[in-house]
Amino acid sequence: MSEATPGVEVVTFGCRLNASESEDIAAQARAEGLSDLVVFNTCAVTREAVRQARQAIRHVKRLRPGARLAATGCAVQIDPQAFAAMPELDLVIGNRTKTSPGALGAEGPRVRVSDIFAAEETMAARPRPTAQAAAHSLRKRARAYVQIQNGCDHRCTFCIIPFGRGESRSIPADDVSARVRNLAQHGIAEVVLTGVDLTSWGADLEGAPSLGALVRQILTTAPELKRLRLSSLDAAEMDAELLDVIADEPRLMPHLHLSIQAGDDLILKRMKRRHRRAQILDLVSSVRARRPEMAIGADLIVGFPTESDEAFRRTCDLVEEAGLSFLHVFPFSARPGTPAARMPQLPPPLIAQRAAALRRAGAAALRRRLEFRCGSRARALVEAPGRARDEDYIEVKFTGEAPVGSIITGPITGLTETHVQLGRWRLLEDDSLAPLPIPGALV
Ligand code: SF4
């Protein structure tokens, strides 16, 4: 994915948070009038993500030998020396300053990486790019990502991310609400709240407000906003107020993505996760009791050190038992410096075999969701010509033309392995947000 402005391109790897920061980098670079610059906003979540970023840097240098190349992001923050050693790069910038004014300028040292654990600021606390630059980045956009938090205070044994992002810091509710309202007033129909550890939002703010309270405030202060989504949530830390908002706020979309990681309690314990299998099952049933149409996705790791056949089977079984619809399957990849890298590793071919098996289970689970939706009506946000996303996040294909960022509605008349097909549709003009008329119950 890349965020382009004239003469500046930001190539993004990794999560939605990184994607939202890439938009800020592009807007800032545009505001400063920079040109002929390519910024690589890297990810460190797996070894493969780091390899791809390094490969892309070398590839772009061959294609655009005259351009200035800069690398930033989690992979750079965690291992700045490795990127500093790449002759293709003109600038190596840490996560802490990557969106700051002047960060990409020619003045100053080539390597600009400081201690991330000393960071107290978050993106919203920094000067914002100009309104003109921000408006440019909103053109022809279906949705916008808004950062509410950065960093993580947990230390899951497989995870390197805290070393790239530092401790958890929250953006105050009023700043988040103002940003969302501004986006909605510029015509953005859907906002996704992002962060590294979203459910820890508020813990460091006065009065320790909950994520549910933030969602409630956003929806109250931005009445123009049509749809709000949350990115990945820690299943152990969903607060009671968030469950209440799920029940009574139709503009909060009926789709949750949970960071589950495994379905076996011993593996969860060795991962130092804060939930157990039974809590996941309780959580999904209490969410569905409040919102029966809720679609639930999950991040799952396969091949974690010591994972037995039986433990893997319990993870596979959880997909069906919890009625999960969207899976992100990560084959375990040891990150140097993490406790899991020092545990007894499984053979890579076995990890690949398990990843393929779980992805097959994921494809079957998605198919069940698509079949379940067949015959109901979609209210889908147009992402690109002929492609839209329904409220529960299933992909919708349609014929004819509708503007990107508009919401269309019509009956679901067919399906493939990956998406549903919309029959005769119309632009949704009345803003009625009655729950999706879904036939039957899913689980
Ligand atoms: S909660 Fe765990 S997996 Fe998520 S960022 Fe923090 S340490 Fe990593």
Residues whose N, C-alpha, C, O or C-beta is under 5 A from the ligand:
A	BS01	SF4	C152 H154 R155 C156 C159 I161 V196
